[in-house]
């Protein structure tokens, strides 16, 4: 049964046919097909487009594998960085004899002054704030009696002084004789 349509309805159907021809050519073009399907999926999320759905699942799985691999590498790198950092920190603390409190101060200074190397920061801090020297004596005595020759000096100080002066004079005379003065 043929049906009669108005000119307006005919023009409307012709416009729809022209749009369908444009969309079909884009939908079937290999370089534009995925984008066209994504637009359709965005407008109608419930519609099933088998090849796009399969591609999305494969991409999702590959992305998950890639993310897992990248996370593993990042964890390894982080552990290596942490170990290297702890090693540098321990070495500087041992070499410079810094306490835990001094290391905290050092790290604070490193942040404030934007210093990225423990060795550089520690040498600066050690130079700026030298560590007080430790006492090298066991008592408040000078222990001069333990020095070599002390017993002779203590027995006769004047005699020892006289002998030293005579030794110096004889040494000078011998030196003058050797030079021909």
matplotlib code that plots the C-alpha trace (Angstrom):
import matplotlib.pyplot as plt

x = [0.0, 1.5, 1.2, 1.1, 3.3, 3.6, 6.5, 7.5, 7.6, 9.5, 12.1, 12.4, 13.0, 15.5, 17.5, 17.4, 18.6, 21.5, 22.5, 22.4, 24.7, 27.2, 27.1, 27.4, 30.5, 32.1, 31.0, 32.6, 35.8, 38.7, 40.4, 37.2, 35.1, 36.4, 35.7, 32.2, 31.4, 32.7, 30.4, 27.4, 28.4, 28.6, 25.2, 23.6, 25.7, 23.4, 23.8, 26.1, 28.7, 30.5, 33.9, 34.2, 33.2, 35.8, 38.4, 37.6, 37.9, 41.2, 42.5, 41.3, 43.1, 46.3, 46.2, 45.8, 48.8, 50.8, 49.7, 50.7, 54.1, 54.7, 53.6, 56.1, 58.9, 58.0, 58.0, 61.4, 62.8, 61.3, 62.9, 66.2, 66.0, 65.0, 68.0, 70.4, 69.1, 69.3, 72.9, 74.0, 72.4, 74.0, 77.4, 77.3, 76.0, 78.9, 81.6, 80.7, 79.6, 76.2, 73.6, 70.0, 69.1, 72.0, 70.8, 67.3, 68.8, 70.9, 67.9, 65.9, 68.8, 69.0, 65.3, 65.6, 68.7, 67.7, 70.7, 70.3, 73.5, 74.1, 77.9, 77.8, 75.4, 77.3, 80.6, 79.1, 77.4, 80.6, 82.6, 80.0, 79.3, 82.4, 82.1, 83.7, 86.9, 86.9, 89.3, 92.4, 93.5, 92.8, 93.3, 94.1, 97.8, 100.3, 102.2, 105.4, 107.4, 106.7, 108.5, 111.9, 114.8, 112.5, 114.3, 117.6, 116.1, 114.4, 117.5, 119.7, 117.9, 120.8, 123.3, 121.0, 120.7, 124.5, 125.1, 122.5, 124.2, 127.6, 126.3, 124.9, 128.2, 130.2, 127.8, 128.2, 132.0, 132.1, 129.9, 132.2, 135.3, 133.6, 132.7, 136.1, 135.2]
y = [0.0, 3.1, 6.1, 9.7, 12.1, 15.9, 17.8, 18.9, 15.3, 14.3, 17.0, 15.9, 12.3, 13.3, 15.2, 12.2, 10.0, 12.4, 12.5, 8.7, 8.5, 10.9, 8.9, 5.5, 6.7, 7.9, 4.7, 2.5, 4.5, 2.6, 5.8, 7.4, 4.4, 4.2, 7.9, 7.6, 4.5, 6.3, 9.3, 6.9, 5.1, 8.4, 9.5, 6.0, 4.3, 1.2, 0.3, -2.6, -2.2, -5.5, -4.6, -1.4, -3.3, -6.0, -3.4, -1.5, -4.7, -5.7, -2.1, -2.1, -5.4, -4.2, -1.0, -2.9, -5.1, -2.0, -0.2, -3.2, -3.3, 0.4, 0.2, -2.7, -0.7, 2.4, 0.3, -1.1, 2.3, 3.8, 1.0, 1.5, 5.3, 4.7, 2.3, 4.7, 7.7, 5.7, 4.6, 8.1, 9.3, 6.6, 7.2, 11.0, 10.4, 8.0, 10.0, 13.3, 11.8, 13.5, 12.5, 11.8, 15.4, 16.8, 14.8, 16.2, 19.7, 18.9, 17.7, 20.8, 23.0, 20.9, 21.7, 25.4, 25.9, 23.5, 21.3, 17.8, 16.1, 14.9, 15.1, 18.8, 19.8, 17.8, 19.4, 22.9, 22.2, 20.7, 23.7, 26.2, 24.5, 22.5, 19.7, 20.6, 18.6, 16.0, 16.1, 14.0, 13.8, 11.2, 13.6, 17.2, 16.5, 17.4, 14.1, 16.0, 13.5, 10.9, 12.9, 11.7, 13.4, 14.8, 12.9, 14.5, 18.0, 17.5, 16.2, 19.3, 22.0, 24.4, 21.6, 20.4, 23.9, 24.5, 21.2, 22.1, 25.5, 23.9, 21.3, 24.2, 26.0, 22.9, 22.2, 25.8, 25.6, 22.3, 23.7, 26.8, 24.6, 22.5, 25.6, 27.2, 30.4]
z = [0.0, -1.1, 1.0, 0.1, 2.1, 2.1, 0.7, 4.2, 5.4, 2.3, 2.9, 6.6, 5.6, 2.9, 5.7, 7.9, 5.1, 4.3, 8.0, 8.1, 5.0, 6.7, 10.0, 8.2, 6.2, 9.5, 11.4, 8.8, 8.3, 10.1, 11.2, 12.6, 13.6, 17.2, 17.8, 16.3, 18.4, 21.6, 20.8, 20.4, 23.6, 25.4, 24.3, 24.8, 27.5, 27.7, 24.0, 23.2, 20.5, 20.6, 19.1, 21.2, 24.4, 23.7, 23.0, 26.2, 28.3, 26.7, 27.2, 30.8, 31.4, 29.7, 31.7, 34.9, 34.1, 33.2, 36.4, 38.4, 36.7, 37.2, 40.9, 41.4, 39.8, 41.8, 45.0, 44.2, 43.3, 46.5, 48.6, 46.9, 47.5, 51.1, 51.6, 49.9, 52.0, 55.2, 54.3, 53.6, 56.8, 58.9, 57.4, 58.0, 61.6, 62.2, 60.4, 62.1, 65.4, 65.3, 67.8, 66.7, 67.8, 65.8, 62.7, 63.1, 63.2, 60.2, 58.2, 59.2, 58.0, 54.8, 54.1, 55.0, 52.8, 50.1, 50.4, 49.0, 50.1, 53.6, 53.3, 52.2, 54.9, 57.6, 56.6, 56.7, 60.1, 61.6, 60.4, 61.7, 65.0, 65.9, 68.3, 71.7, 72.2, 74.8, 77.8, 77.2, 80.8, 83.5, 86.4, 87.1, 87.5, 84.8, 85.3, 84.5, 86.6, 84.0, 81.3, 80.2, 82.1, 84.8, 87.6, 86.7, 86.6, 89.9, 91.6, 90.7, 88.6, 88.5, 87.6, 84.9, 83.4, 83.6, 81.7, 79.0, 78.5, 78.3, 75.7, 73.6, 73.7, 72.7, 69.9, 68.6, 68.8, 67.0, 64.3, 63.9, 63.6, 61.0, 58.9, 59.2, 61.0]

ax = plt.figure().add_subplot(projection="3d")
ax.plot(x, y, z, "-o")
ax.set_aspect("equal")
plt.show()
